[in-house]
């Protein structure tokens, strides 16, 4: 009887702890525009996100939450997803000019890594362990989307078209799976990544009944964290496709997410509040 009581108490304690997992402000509200996106964490723990104070900028936020303009993108470019390749190599999805931009963190030099006029955007990007890029490419006007593979040698290579509104995208930590979600259709698809970086064995990984989907990131433990746009939560799904829990945010429109380098914190860009929120995991 005493063991049963102790077990019940332990379960209640775990549930209580999970319910307290919620966000707080990491940057000042309305310091970013409604186009706040990105975000990505560099090797030193700084968080980068787009559209700080005005469209077309990239902000650098220190680990203690102090933000400043890192650079202004040239040629009318406006960024969306951000990822890091090598130590000082930043990739930015430029949805206005249909580019993937490459930026050197040391010199702030901006170059076109790849361009594709036939792309709708691109929107979010993911990077595999061997530094191959994948990009989602939604067409919001007709709720469709494309999926691209991107390398310096071959540029944009179309992997799939006539999908739903492709948005959040992520590579699993072991580099063997690619996850792509469709915002309007509220589905997450999973692919096997082959040795040539092409995709195979498309499967429905998870689907939701309500609200939209946006950016995604994999934790080091393999769990997938998904921004639920309009609901104001981050859903956590196991590698087996089980919904583990949802983290309540202060804002209702989370656009994307990144982790600290030690995976103890996650940072979420919030469109309706124009700021970055933090969750201590």
PyMOL commands that set and color helices and strands:
alter all, ss='L'
color gray80, all
select helices_A, chain A and resi 2-19
alter helices_A, ss='H'
color red, helices_A
select strands_A, chain A and resi 24-25+32-41+47-52+57-61+67-72+79-84+89-94+99-104+110-115+125-127+133-139+144-151+155-163+166-171+177-182+187-193+199-207+216-218+224-228+233-237+243-248+254-259+265-270+275-280
alter strands_A, ss='S'
color yellow, strands_A
deselect
rebuild
show_as cartoon
